[in-house]
Amino acid sequence: MKRFTYFKQWQCTTCGRKYARDEVTYLCPTCSIDYRPGMPLTGVLEAVFHYEEISRVLAQKGRQNYSLRDFCMVFSALEARDYPPLPVGNTPFYKVESLNLWIKNDALNPSASFKDRASQLMVAEAKRLGIGEIACASTGNAASSLAALCASAGIKAVIFCPENAPAAKLAQVKAHGAELHLVTGSYDDAFKAAMEYSASHECLNRNTAYHPLTIEGKKSAGLEIYHQNGCKSPDWIIIPVGDGVILAGIHKAFIDLKRSGQLVKLPRLLAVQAESSDAITSYWEKGEYQDAASPETIADSISVKTPSNAHWAVRAIKETNGAAIRVSDDEINQARLDLARKTGVFAEPSSTATLAGLYKAKESGLIRDNEQVVLLITGHGLKDIAGF
Ligand SMILES: [Zn+2]
């Protein structure tokens, strides 16, 4: 059997069944049999690696002696030769003394959002399989990201966005030559439309969490934080949460690091949601899943009624002894100005929800002043200038 890097197999996060690399493409066939659009996904697959081999390889010259890129490649499910030519990741990580926090600025990816990490792996997978088209539902950032990465690799991108997606993100999609379908309704409606499209076309579907490589792609940000932090976990990572896939990706990074013997302590993950788009927070609090009643927030990137990766997101919060909190649009707006004026980082509202979340968590005593806190900035402010 052909080996894919140190990748070993897929494992279902619902039932634990194991699958070979090309035995399945999206979800666990057993656990997703009753899935229908409008529900959180069940049977999401997790990539499992040959952890002992990874441990041995990293010990050979010392993990800190690997370049950031080489270190992340050790944990990749795809070969470097399949990666698209547009460089992704290796984004700045640094301390902001004035606010006593650390920033991982993923707005500095090529399409100005974190989503480039997932798009990069999906394009690599399409190249590996010889597939010429990728479809995707998006609130805007995954769309503009997929359009850019596909353009760099000569692959067709077919995008489904809600019609109220921010104009700058739609402009990016058009500029990169993707096929754009504007969907009446919300992100959840776009998700359904992309699922219907891929069911009847020869393409890969990049809907977030649906394809397990979307989670694997997002994992690289967690690996970078660890490596850039001197090969150790920070105390907290604060993550904006809509669908729960970035949260799952960061969690997966530290799970892989732990399984390969690189760390003992997982960072605590703080999920921050907009008040009206709080399905994962409610699920974590009550132990029972329920859709968000009526998501309407200025933080469009985290505006989701039915988070596709809700089950994994809650698992990530629990396993890391983390927490989930809600912030209001007013708090997000204030944090947007604070971040821009005190750090020089102009981020979109979903990203500045993390700073609003930090203020609340410090006020309640959840996070202490002597703890190392990382804010994950996922999208550039120029992508959404509403309110200015
Ligand atoms: Zn299963």
Residues whose N, C-alpha, C, O or C-beta is under 5 A from the ligand:
A	BS01	ZN	C12 T14 C15 G16 R17 C28 T30 C31 G43
